[in-house]
Amino acid sequence: MLILIAGPYRSGTNDDPKLMQQNLSKLESMALPLFRLGHIPMIGEWVALPLLHLAGSVKPGDEAYEEILYPVAHRLLTKCDAVFRLEGKSKGADEDVRIARERGLKIYYRLEDVPHS
């Protein structure tokens, strides 16, 4: 399965780049375990961050950020088979789960619930 890893990125950081990087590292920490279960992990920021740079974004919440960050995840969800939701408050990740449910995708909250392919 192609599995979108969703969780806090900007939430709770007050836009501190160091804290945002820590959140990204938490998201990325699930990529290898999912891969080892036979799946393809995906994180929206892996696609969005280079696009933000190319679009000239200078800070979280600016025009380019709003144009790109969440829409990337929403477009990815049209290709994904499931979402792996990490703990933590995140309106963006909650929206990813809502969209995934609407599309009938599987939602996982624990690694042990993700099947081995």
N, C-alpha and C positions, 0 to 999 in steps of 0.2 A: 504494500500500500504506500501511497504518497501521503505522509502525515505532517500536517501543519502543527508545529509546536507553538502554543499560544500561552502568554503569561505577561506579567508586568515588564514593560520596557521603560516608558517615560514615567509611569505612575509612581508616586511617592518619592520622586527624585528632586523635585523643585528645579528640574532641568539641569541638574549638576551632571556634566559629562562623565565624571568618574563613576557616579552612581548608575547612570544609564548604561555604561560599559559593564558594570557588575551585573546588572539585570540581563544584559545580552549574554554574558558568560553563563548565567544560570539557565537561560534558554538553550544555549549551545551545549550545556552539559548533558542534555538528553539526546542529542543527535546521534552520538556513537552507540549508546545502548539501543536506540530504535533501529539503527542500521544493522547492528549485530543480530537483531531479531528478524532481519530479512527485509526491512522496509527502507524507503527513501525518506529521510527527514527533511523538512523544509521549515525555514524561519522567514517570516515576511521581511524582517530587517536585512536579511542577506541580499534581497532584491532591492529593497527600498533605499538603503543607505547609499549605494553607488549612484542611484538615480537622483537622490537628494543633492549629492555633490555636483552632478552634472547640471542640475536645474538651478544651482546657485543658492541653495538654502544656506542660511547663515546661523539659524537658531531654531530649536524646536518650537513649533507652533507658527512659524512664518508661512507665507503664502505657498511656497513650494512644498513645505512639510505637509500642510493640510491637503494639497493636491495629490500627494504621492503616498504618504505612509499608510494610512488605513485602506485606501483603494487598492494598494498592492495586495494586502492580505485578502481582501474581498475577491479580487480576481483570482488569486491562488486557490481560494476555496472552490472555484468552479472546476478545478483540476484535481483537487485532493480527494482522498477516500476517507480520511478521518482527521480528527483534531486531538492532540494531546495537550490538555490544559494543565499548566503548572499552577500551584497555589499562589495566592497573592491577589490583592485588589488591582483590577485593571479593567477599565471600561472598554478598551479596545479588544482585549481577549474575551471579555464577556460578549461583545458584539460578534466576534468570530464564532463563538459557541452557538449563539442564537442563529446566525446564518447557516452554520453547519447543520443544526437541528432541522431548520426549514428545508434543507436540501437532503435530509435523510442520511447524513453522514454519521459514522460512529464517533462518539466522544469518549476519550479515555482520560482518567485522572490518576491512574497508577500504572507503572510500568508492567507490573505482574498481570495486568488485565489485557495487555496488548498481545495478541496471538503471534506466535512464531510462524513465519511463512515458509 
